[in-house]
Amino acid sequence: MNMNTKTIIDEAEEHLLHTYNRYPVVFDHGEGVRLYDTDGKEYLDFCAGIAVYALGYGNKRFEEALSEQIRKITHTSNYYYSEPLAGASAALTAAAALPKVFFVNSGAEAVEGAVKAARKYAYLKDRKCDHEIIAMENSFHGRTFGALSVTGNSHYREPFEPMIGNVRFARFNDYESVERLVNDRTCAIIMETVQGEGGIYPADRDFITKVRKLCDDRDILLILDEIQCGMGRSGSMFAYMQYGVKPDIMTCAKAIGGGIPVGAFLVNEKVAAASLVPGDHGTTFGGNPLSCAAVKSVLEIFEEDRIIENAAKVAPYLEKRLRDVVASHDFLLQERGLGLMRGIVFDTDKKSPADVVKAALSNGLVLITAGSNVIRFLPPLIISKQDVDEMIDKLEASFAEQTC
Ligand SMILES: *Cc1c(COP(=O)(O)O)cnc(C)c1O
């Protein structure tokens, strides 16, 4: 580690509130699917800033769109219109196949807005204030109070109780467990189409189909959180599109700004017509011209460069290579995922995924864990089969380095 790198780490550690155990790496810049640190070391990136950098690093058209917007104006407030806001709303509603959007700055905020819209929808029906939400065990929806309240991980929630209340947890992919919790107070069912942080669990088609029908029968709103699995990662623009169901409300964030912080929730006509109205919800920065220029540019490049087609083409290859890896090691139990959102499951008595992630980093491969026993693979959507081959070689080398 050179002196400059050490100075940066020391300065950060001295002043930042200690809420993360960071790796001792200072990323400086990126190019394509590669990152470079302040020591000049190169890394193959299979994390993409946690499913954010869908287009990879250094996309010239994206950078030009942002630069141009920065030179004009980056913030106006929501008292006024801007051309990027109009353009991004048209592009994202078309991409999501949902007619109305509200822009925010992060994933958690998108979930907050979705939950508020659902409660308001139910409130307008009966003017009562006791509506319930069904969320899933093992889910992750963010760290703010509303989002945390529907996050199915008591370890994250407990120190911050009380939560928003009237949230019940069902088991993901267990329809009976959802049905049991439904009553006439239930206003929404929220789930990730593919659970990410919890360990990469795709929804079963049968489960999501039955939940959709239950929601239709009882006028309950289905909220799908596509913050991690959306924006092409699944091999479709949004993962729900592979299930033959449609959400009433959908959240997205992470990749929609291509590296600029932006989130959104989208609603169908029914919810748009009878939920949030002026005065109910707002944001200073949400929908600002800079982040909207980013969304617009990302969606244009998705189309022009056929980004989703590439994800759909490389995903089966990544899946196959990972399956072969799992089959050849007794400390690996399973491979699962959807598209370019994949995980391998460890027998943690035999090997620690965290140790492998550390070894991978020293071998120039960026990976992250999910849940307690999974390493997940979230590459930029522009990766090639050769990148997958290189990743597998580095992964194998990282297994060899760590024998616990
Ligand atoms: C990351 C994530 C969030 C939270 O997004 P932030 O931008 O970190 O607030 C919510 N839901 C899912 C599924 C996520 O993966």
The ligand as a Gaussian input file, in Angstrom:
#p B3LYP/6-31G(d) Opt

LIG

0 1
 C      -30.323000      -1.702000      -1.783000
 C      -31.744000      -2.041000      -1.604000
 C      -32.633000      -1.170000      -0.946000
 C      -32.182000       0.100000      -0.283000
 O      -31.623000       0.997000      -1.175000
 P      -30.729000       2.225000      -0.611000
 O      -30.429000       3.027000      -1.830000
 O      -29.520000       1.630000       0.026000
 O      -31.573000       2.952000       0.375000
 C      -33.966000      -1.528000      -0.886000
 N      -34.417000      -2.662000      -1.426000
 C      -33.596000      -3.525000      -2.067000
 C      -34.154000      -4.771000      -2.675000
 C      -32.235000      -3.254000      -2.153000
 O      -31.411000      -4.131000      -2.751000

